[in-house]
Amino acid sequence: MQLSDVNLLDLDLFERGTPHEMFEVLRREAPVFRHTGDGHQVSDFWCITKHADLKAISKDPLTFSSERQGTLLRDPEPSSLDQLRLIMLNMDPPRHRQYRAIVNKAFTPRMVRELSARVKGMVQRIIDRVIERGECDFVEDLAAPLPMEVICEMMGVPEEDRRRIYELGNSMVGFDDPELQPDGTPGQINESNAASAEMFLYAAKLAEKARKYPGNDLATALLRAEVDGEKLTDMEFNSFFLILAIAGNETTRTVTTNGMYDLLTHPDQYRRLQEDRSLIPSAVEEILRFNPAVHSFRRTATRDVVIRDIEIRENDKIVLWYPSVNRDEEVFEDPNTFDITRSPNEHLSFGVGEHFCLGSNLARMELRVIFDSLVRQLPGLELAAPPRRLRSNFINGVKEMQVRFEPGHASSH
């Protein structure tokens, strides 16, 4: 493959699998690469494919802004920018730090430890629902329910509403996949997006309930919180709910599915894990590295700057490619080898710097619990059909993955 073959806007390519060959060419020949846009919704952009560069850019939010044009590769509608900037993902310091401090209170290591026993119970119930069947859709039946239940429980979302929140989140991250849009055409994340609007309406109802009946949940904590002596506006609360429902759910579900796929397609590694479950923590880190949940995030240059002797102009679009930096030959030995004992493992799947993933402790705990349980309780697990992947260069997702296993008995507790 040559540099002239690189096309990271070909979504059919991503639907078949992450285009690692293209990333290898870019790392080797043009680590800061000017990629032509599509002349429609994506303007020209710079590709960042090396570990050190992504790290440096992420740690300099004043030069590389999340706020100017949001964090998606696709260009936002000017009319939607104000709404996008209410979402923490699209904020710069100092505002970002103030809002982050509010949510940080809910994601402490202590909170994660306290949640751990409840998560084990949730995982057991999830496995119990399918164990006697001997087959299921791994995404829908095993990977998806856990992160959604955890976030909904934290936010105080009643059980009967959780399914709908899950569907709305799917629709919002799958904006490039016709199958996940109500009218069968790829949409756009902006104020006219029906799923986004419905999510906002639901958040408003949740806020009303939390004001009337305050509880020991994140919704109540957010409504009590203050930034510069001011309580959150309704719009700010709704935006918090939206980002937690998507970031806390889609990404963990995606890594769970990708991780199981990587274990099943590397049977020697899967066997090692079955024989020695003390390898679960390092296996989770390798799963995160090998197939991260997010393909790309965008930054916008706030001034003229030079990266690797390449001149970047103010307002240029810069796109960070996480699957590429996680296989940077300068950082990882045999980067294309899936090795559950890999150490050290300096993957950047949770980001780095200002926007380092708030829920990384929670995600790691959920992944450790679910993989420990799956490895123990579903012997003979294997793929029953090739997975159906999301058509997206944003989320590295799987829509469906049919699996078989030896039927067992649901636990009595």
N, C-alpha and C positions, 0 to 999 in steps of 0.2 A: 504494500500500500504506500502511496505517495501523499505528500502534503496537498496536492491538488484534488485528492479524493476525499478530503475531510469535509463532512457536512453534518454538523451537529444539530441541524434543524430538520433532519429527516426522521420524523417521528415513527415511521414504519420500521426504521432501523432499531430504535429504542424498544419498540414493541417485541422485537425478536430477541433482544438482550443488550446489555450495556456495550457500546462500541469501543471495547478496550484497545483494539488495534489502532483506531484513530487517535486515542489518547497517547499510545506509545509513540506514534509518529510525532505528535505535537511536543511531547516531553523531550524527544530527541532532537527535533529539527527546529521547532518554533514554540518554546515554552510560553512566550507572550505573543499570541497569534491574532491577527486582525481577521475576524470572520465576517463575511458579507451577510447582511440581513435578508429578509424575504421580500422586501419592498412593500410589505403590508402591515403586519402587527409587530414585526421584530426589526429594529434598526441594526446597523453594523455594531459589532461588539468585540472586545478583546477577550480571548480565552486565557485563563490562568490554570495551568495544569501541573505545576510543581509545588511540592509540599512547603518549601521555605517561602515561596512567594505568597501562597494562600495565607500562611501564618502571618506574614508581615502586613499584608493588606487588612486582614481581620483585626489586627491589633492597632490599626490606625484609622479609627472611624471618622476622625475629623477630615482626613484627606479622601477617604473612600466611604462615601455616605450611603446609608440605607434609606435615608429619609427623602432625598431629592427626587428619586424616581421609583421608590419602592425596591423590592428585593427579587422580583420575578424577571426572568429573561424577556418575557413579552412586555412591550411598552404599555404603561397604563394610560387609560383615557385621562386627559387633563382634568376632566370634571370629577374623576374618582380619587384624585390624589389626596384631598383633605380627609376623606374617609379612610383611605389606606394608611395614612399617617397616625390614625388613632390606634393602629395595631402595633404592639410593642416591637414586632419583627422589623417594622419600617420606621423605627425611631433612631435618632442619634443622641449622643450625650449633649447636654446634661439630662435632658428629658428622659431618655431611655433608662438612665441609672435610677431616677426617682421612681419610675413605674416598676422597674425590675425589683427594687427593694421591697415593694408591697408584696409581690407574688413570692419572692424569696422566702418569706416567712412560712409559706405553706410547703416548701420543698426542702426542708432541712433534713440532714441525715437522721435526726431523731424521729421526725414525722415518718420518714421512709421505714425506719425500724419498727415503729408502732403499726404501720400498715401491713407489714410483712406477713403476719399471721393471718390477717383477713384475706390477703392476696392468695395465700396457700389454699384457703377455703374456697375462694372463687374458682381457682384453677381446678380443684377437685370436682366442683359442680359442673364445670365446663366439660371435663373429660367424662364424667359420669353420663352426660347427656348423649354421648356417641359411642361409648366403649362397647356396648352390646351389639352395635350394628356391624362392626368390623370394616366400615368404610365411611368416608365423609368428604366434604369439601374442606380442606385444611384451613383455607382463608376464612370462610364464613363461620365454620363450626368451632374452630380451635384458636386461630390467631386473633380474630377480630373481637370476640366478646370481652377478653380480659382488659385491655387498655381502655375500652369504652366504659366498662363497669367501674374501673378505678377512678377515672376522671369524673364520671357522673356521680359517683359516691362522694368524691371530694367536693363537688360543686352543689350537692344536694338535689340532683335531678331524680325525680321519682322513676321507679322501674318501668312503668308503662310508657314513658316518653323516650327511653334510651334508644330504642330501635330507630325512631325517626331522626334523632340527632346523628346517629351512625350513617343513615342514608344521605342526610344533608352534607355531612363531611365528605363522603365519597364523591358527591356531585361537585363539590367545590374544588377538591384537588384534582379531579379528573376532567378539568375544563377542556383538555385537548382530546379527550376520548369520547367519540360520538355515543358510545354505548351507555355512558354514565350521564348523558344530558337528557332532560325530559323530552325535548323535541328531536333528538337524534342528531343534532349539529353541534360541533365544538363551540363552546361559549367563551366567556371572558370573566375574570374576577373583577367586577366593578359593582357600582351601586344598583345596576339593573339586573344583576344576577339573582334569579328567583331564590336559589338555595341560600345565598348570603342574606337576602332580605328575610327569609323565613327564620333563619338562625338568629337574626337580630330580634325579631318579634318574640321568639321563644325566650331569649335572654331577658327581655323586658318583663315577661311573665315571671321568670325565675327571681328577678330582683324584687318584684312586688311581693312574692311569697316570702322571700328572705327578710324583707322589711317588716312584714306582718308577724312572721314566726321565725325570729332569728335562731340559728342553730350553730352547732360546732362544725361549720363547713366553710369552704372557701368563698362561697357567694356572700355569706354574712361578713366574713373578714374583709372582703373587697369593698363592700358597701360602707364599712366602718373606717376604712383606711383614708388617709389624707395625703395629698401632694401639695407642698407649700401652703399648708393650712386649709386647703380646699378639698372637699370630698369629690370622688369621681363623678363625672356627669353620667347621665344615662347612656350616652353614646360610648363613653370610655368603658363603662362596665360591660356593655354589650360586646365591645371589641375584645375585651379580656376573655369573655366567655368563648367567643369565636376562635381565638388563637389557641386557647387551652383545649377546646373540643377537637380542633384539627391537629395541632402539634402534638398533643398528648395522646392522640389516638392513632392517627394514620401512620405515624412514623414507627411506633412500637409494633403495630400489627404487621407493617411491611418488613421490618427486620426479623420478626418471628417467622414469617413465611419464607423469606429469602434464606434465613439461617437453616431452616429445616430442609429446604431444597438443596442447599450446599452440603449438608450432612448426608442426605440420601444419595447425592451424586458423587460423594467421596466416601464410599462405604468403609474404607480402612479407618478414616477419622471417626466415623459414627461408632464403629466397633470399639475404638479406644475409649470413647466417651461412655459407652455402655459398661465397659469393664472398669472404668475409673471415673466415678462421678465427681471426684475432687477437681477434675479438669474443667468443670462447668464454667467457673469465672473466666479462665483464659479462652475457652471456646466461645463464650459470649463476645469477648473483645475481638476475636478473629472473625466472627460472624459480622460484627459491626464494620470491621475494616473491609472485608472481602466484597460485601454487597450492601453499601450504605443505603439508608432510606431515601436520602435526597441526592439527586444528580447535581443540581446547580442552584446557586443563589447569585443575585446581582448586587453590584455596588456602582456608584456613580462618582467619578473624580470631581473633587471640589476645587481643584487647581491643576495647573500643568505639573506633571510629575514624570520621572523616568523610572522604568522597571526593566532591569537587564538591558540597559542601553536603548530601550525602546521608548520613544517620547509619547506619553499619553496626554491628551489635552483636557482642559477643564470641561466637564459635562460628558466626557466619553463614558460609554457603558463598559463595565468590566464584569465578566462572568466567571465565578469560581466553580471549578469542576471537582467535586469531592471523590468520585470513583477514581479519578486520575491521580490525585495527590496521595490517595491511600495505596497506590501501587507504584509510587515513585521509587525507581531503582536506587537512588542515592540514600534512601531512608530504610527501605525494606529489602531484606535478602530474599531471593526467589519470590518476588511480589505476586506472581500469578499462581503460587502454590497455596492451597488452603491448608493451614497447619494450626490445629487447635491448641498446640503447646507454644505457639510463637511468643517469644519474649526477648527484648522489649517489643511493645506493639504501640507505636505512636500514631495511631490512626487519628484522623480529624473529623470523624463522622458526627461528633457533637458540636463541631465548630471550635472556635478558639477566640479568646479575647472578649471584647464587649458583648457579643451575641452568643457566647457559649451556652449551650442548651440548659435552660433552667431545670428541666426535668431529668437530667442525665442520671442522677442517683436513683430516681424512681424507675426509669426505663431499665437500668441495669438490674435492679432488684426484680422487676417483673419478668425480664428475660431469663434470669437465673432460675427463678421459681418454675416458670413454665417449661423450660428445657429439662430441668431436673425431673419434673413429673412426666413429661412425654417420653423421655428415654426409659424411665422405670416402668410406665404403665401401658405402653402400646408396643408390645413386641411384634416383630415382623413388619414394622411400618415400611411401606414402599409407595412409590408413585404409581397411580393407576392410569394416569394420562399426563401428557406434557402440560405444564402450567400455562394459563392464559395471562399474558402480561398487560399492564397498563400502557396505553399509547401516550407516552409523556416523556419529555426531557427535563421535567421538574421532579416528580416523585418516581422512584425506582420500584414501582409497585407491581403486585400480582393480583389479578381479579379473581382467579379461580385455580385451585390446585387439588385435584381429586387424589385421595390416598386410600390405601387398604392396610389393614393390620389384623392381628389375631383377636377375635372378639373376646371380651373379658366380662367381668361382673362389676356393676356399679358398687361403689363403697356404701356401706350401710349407714355411715354418719353423714 
